[in-house]
Amino acid sequence: MKSIIFLLLTSFFLQVNAQVSLTEQINAKQKEVEQLKDNEKRLKVELEQLKLARIRVDLEKEVLPEILVGEEVVMHAAMALVYSEKDEQAKWVAHIITPDVSSGLIGRSNDFRPDSLIKTGSATEEDYFLKELLADGTYKYDGFGFDRGHLAPSADFRWSAKALSESFYYSNMSPQRPEFNRVSWAKLEDLFRSYVDKNKTELYVVTGPLLRDGLPKVERAKNKPTIPVYYFKVVIDKANKRGIGFLMPNKLCEGPTESYSVSIDSIETLTGINFFVALPDELENTIEQQKDVKPWMSPKEQNDVKPLDPTELPKKHFNTVQAKLYKGLNETITVCGTVVSTKLSSKGNIFLNLDKGFPNQIFTVTIFKDKVINFSYLPNEELFGKTICIEGKVADFNGTPSMVVDDEHAIKFFENE
């Protein structure tokens, strides 16, 4: 009997010891996991610091424009700028869009604040709106009609909390019309992030307002910043020896984004700023003369073209952007553009999109099935890639200016006009 009790007790203590041992092992592994997490956090911080240090070196060595006498470069973690005190905004801001932008998950910090590195003092909140604290603890806002428009966009830095936060310095802001900042300017910024994501490359970017004497001021503002009429952005992909410039008016831009593309050389002429001076002369000259916007567009947009220059059209002819002005007016006009996409629907109707293809079409021609017989050719095949002029009345089809054509006499090839 005693031996049985002894065996049972022994078995019990062995089980307890086994459980204690397993618990100790679990606790030890948990500590290892926590240590790994701490190490991962530390390494991520160190990696971000190294990336920011590398960007700063590249900005100074390769991206900054020529610095004029009396100008002072203000360097932040991932952007550099020259401030124009009399305009209370940057003359230009330089930054680099890296492939990290595709995986960055940091959201907008919205921590707008003055830039302490601007020796003369940067713009402030009171340059964009006034606010009054009410008795219930909320604020009453009195805006001046302008957005605090980023020059270097915060979304380009969403891989670094420090860089993203610094993009909210008022030295990086400019008075932009809301419809420009939130729509037209945003589309341009999206274009370059998409390009980086698609090509897994870096872009050197310099952005700024087109400043000159005589521009209006935000009169109710504390420091009265200048209201730019135009903004520029010049970009190079050094790895692929590619460059492009954009010049956009400070308003809702009626044309597609690519219609505002220009050469970097032309922006230099307008601004007097010598961009990308660190590039070898031959490479700089080659890149800064380029005008072709197609390589910068998404695969779906590769066939898109700029709307025709209205000054080069015959009298009483309009391009696809101007066509929207005639929607629903019941007036017969002639619209000219290039057929960049076509579709033969399951019902037999033919759709022709001019200058910009589906799903971003800006002008559509419709030929219904029962009218196709009035053509001596298949419009969806014969007209693709051709520049044509269509006579008719402009209607609204789901927000897109459109024209219904009944026979081939309403369509003429532009080169024959």
N, C-alpha and C positions, 0 to 999 in steps of 0.2 A: 504493500500500500504506500509506504514511504517513497519507494522508488518511482511509483507512478506519479505521485505528487511532485517529486523532484523533476521528473521529465516534463510534466506540464508547465512547471514554473520556468524551467530552462527554455522551453519552446516559447513561452510568453515573452520572456526578456529578449530572446533573439528577434522576435517579431517587432518588439518596441524599438530595439536598437536599429533594425533594418529601416523602420519608418523614420527614425531620427536621422539616419544616414541619408535617406532619400530627400528629406526636407532640407538638410544641409546642402545637398547637391543642387536642389532647385534654387535655394537662396543664393548660392554661389553663382549659378548660371544667370540668375536675374541681375546680380551685380555686374556680371560681365556685359550683359545686354545694355544696362544703363551706362556703363563705361564706354561702350561702343557708340551709343547715342551721343554722349558728351564729346567723344573724339570726332564724330561726324560733324557736330555743330562747330567745333573748333576749326576743323579742316575747311568747312564751307566758308567760315569767316576769313580764314587765311587765303583761300582761293579767290574770294571776292576782292580782297585787298590787292592781291597780285594782279588780277584782271584790271582793276581800276588804275593801278600803277602803270601797267602796260599801255592802257588807253591814254593816260596823261602823257607818256613819252611819245606815243604816236601822234597825238594832237600837236605837240610842240614841234616835232620833227617833220611831219608830213601834211598836216591838215590846215594849219593856220594860214590865213591870207597874209599878204604883205602888211607889216605894221608901220604906219606912218609916224612921222615926228610928232610928239605930243600925245600919242595914243598909248594906253596902258592895257595890257592883256590881263584879264582877271581869270585865274584858273580855278575851277572847281573839280570835284572828284572825277567827272566824266564829261565835262563841257568847258569850253573856254569862250570868252566874249570880250568885245570892246564896247564900253558904254558911252553913249552920247548924252552928256548931261543936259544940253539945251533941249533935247527931245524926250528926256526921261525914259529912255528905253535903249536897248542894245543897238549898236550900229550893225553888228552881226553876232551870231552865236554859232560856234563850231562844235560838232560832236560826231561820234562814230556809232553806227548801228551794227551790232555784232550778231552772229547767229544765236547767241543766248536769248535774244528777244523772242524766239519761237517757244522756248521752254519756261520763260519767266512767268511767275504766278503772282507777283506782288501787285496789289491793287493801288489805285490812286490814293495818295496820302492827303491831298488837298490842304497841305500845311503852307498856304501862301504866307510869305513874310518878306520883309526888306532884306536886301543883300548887304551884309555888313562889310563885305570886301570892296564895295563901291565907295571910294574915299569921299566923293562929293555927296553921297547919299543917294540911294536908289529910289524909284517910285515906291508908293505905299498903297495900302488898301484904299485910302481916301482919294486916290487918283482914279478909282473905278466905281466906287459907290460910298454912300454914307449910311450909317446904321445907328438906330436909337434904341436903347434898352427900355422896354416897356415894363409896367408894374407887374405883369404876370410872368416876367422872366424871359419873355421872347423878344426878338428884335424886329424892328420895323426898318425895312431897307429902302433906300432912295438911290436907284441906279442912274447912271449917266448914259445908258444906251449902248454900252460896249462890253464885250466879254474880255476877261483877262486871257488873251490868246497866247498860248505857248509858242515860242519860236523853235526851241528844241523840245519836241513833244515828250510828255512824261511816259507814254507807253513804250517809247524806244529804250527806256531804262528799267523796265519792269523785272529785270533779273537782279537788280541791286537796290535795296531799300535806301541806301545812302544817296546814290545817284538820282533815283526817282524823287526823293524828297527835295534835293537841291534844285531840281527842275522847276520847283514852285517858288523860287526866288523871284521877286518882282523885276529883277534885272533881266529875266527871261520872258517877261510879259510885254505885250503890245496891245493897244486898243483895237480890237477887231470887232467888226459887225457880227452879231450873233449868227446870222444866216451864213456868213462866210466861215467863221470859226468852226461851227458845228456841222457844216455840210461840205462846202467846197474844199476848205483847208484840210479837213479831216480825211477826205477821200485821197488827197495827195499824200498825206502821211501814211495812210493805209497802203497805198501803192508801193512805197519803198519797203515797208515791213514785209509785204507779200513777196517782193523781189528777193529780199534777204533769205526768207524762209525757203523759197523755191530754189535758189542758187547756192545756198549754204556758203555765202560770202560776206564780206564786210563792205559797208559803204561809208565813205567820208562825206559829211554833209555840212554845208554852211548856209545859214538861213538868216534873213533879216528883212526889215522894212525898207522900202525905197524912200529914203529921207532927202529932203531938199528944203531950202528956205521958202517961206510963204505958205506952208501947209497949215491947216486949221489945228486948233488946240482943243483939248477937253476943258472948256472954260470953267466949269464948276469944280474941277478937280483941284486938289491941294497944290500939286506941282505942275499942273497943266501939261500933261504929255501931248506930244504931237500925234495927230491922227493920220496914219499913212493912207495913201490912196492905192498903193500896190505893195505886194510882198514878193520876195524872191527866194528861191531855194536852188542851190547848185549842188550836184551830187556826182561823185565818181566811184566807180568800181575798179580799183587799181589792178586787181588780180586779172580782170578780163579786159583791161584797157578800154573802159567804156565810161562816158560822161553824158550828162544832160542837165539842162537848166529849166526852171519854171518861173513864170512871171504871172501873178494872178491879182486881179482887182479886189479891193476890200469890200466885197459885196457878194451876194449869191451869184455864182458864176453860171451863166446859162449853158455854156458849152460843156462837152465832156472834158474830163481832167486833162487828157492828152492834148487837147487843142490849145493848151496854154504852155506847151513845151517850147523851149528856145535853146539856142546854144549858150554855153557858159560864156563864150566870148561876148555875146550880146549883153549879158548881165553885167559883165565887167565894164562895158562901154557906158551903160546906164548909171552904174553905181560909182565908178571910179575905183573900185576895189579890185586888186590883183589877187585872184584866187589860186590856191594850190601852187605857190611859188617854189615849194621844195621839190616838185617833180622835175625830172630831167626835161630840158627844154623841148626836145623832140616829142616826148610823150605828152607833155603839157599841151603843146600846140595841137597834137592830134586829137586828144580827148576834148579839149575845150571848143573845138570847131564842130563837134558832132551834133546832129539835130534829130537823128532817127529815134523816135520814142518807142518803136515796136519792141525792141529787146527788153524794155522795162515793164512791159505789160504782161498780164497773165496769158497762158496758152489760149484760153477762150477768146481773148481780145486781140490776138495776133493779126487778124484780118482787118481790125478796125482802122479807120483813117481819120485824119482831121477833117472837119467840115470845110467845104470850099471857102476861100476868102471872098466875102461878099463884094469887095471892091473889084474883083476880077470877073464877076458875073455880068451878063448882059442886063440891060435895063429891064426892070420889073421881074427879075429873077431873084430867088432867095435861096439861102442855104438851109440845111436841115435844122439848125438852131433857130433861125429867124422864123421858121414855119410855125412854131408854137404861138406866135403873135397873132396868127390868123385862124386859130381854132374856133370853129363855130360861128364865124363871121359871114358865112354863105357868100364868100367872095372867091372868084376863080383866080388863082395865082399859079406861078410856075416855080417848082421846088427842084433844086439840083443837088445831087450827091452820088456817092459811090455805093453800089450794091455789094455789101460785105457778107450778107448771109441770106439764104432763101429757104423756104419750106413749102412742100406740097403736102397739105393736110390729108387726113384719112377721108375727108369729105370731098376732096378734089379742089379745094381752094388753094390759091398760091399767095404766099406772103413774101415780100421783099423788104429787107431792112437796110436802110441807107446809112452809111458812115459808121454805125455802131451796131453790132449784132445782138441777137437774143442771148441772155435775158435783159440786157442793158440798152435795148434799142431806143433811139431818140426820134426816129421817123420811119413809119411803116407804110408800104403800098400793098393794097389788097386787090387781088383779081379773083372774083368768085368763079366757081366751077362752070356756070352757064355762060360766062364771058370768055373763058379760055379759048373757045372756038374762034373768037374774033382775032386771034393772033396767028401769024404765019410761022411762028416759032414757039418753043416752050420757054416762057419767060423765066422760070426758075433756073433753067440751064443756060440760056443764051445771055441773060443779063448779069449773071454773077461776075463780079470783078469789074463791071463796066460803070463808067460815070455817066449818069443819065439825068434828064430833066423831065419832070412829070407835070402836066397841066391838070388842074382840078381844084376842088374845094377841100379845105383841111378840116377834118373832123377830129373828135377826141375818142380814142379807143383805149379804155382803161388807163387814162392818163397820158398816153402816148399820142402825139400828133400823127394822123394817118390820112391817107387819101385812097379812095376807091377808083379803080381804073376799069373802063369797060372795053377798050380796044387799044390796039397798038399805036393808033394815031395820037394818043395822049402822051406817048413816051418818045423822046428823042435822045439820041446820043449827044452828050455834051460837046464832044469834039466837032460835031456837025452844026452846032448852034452858030 
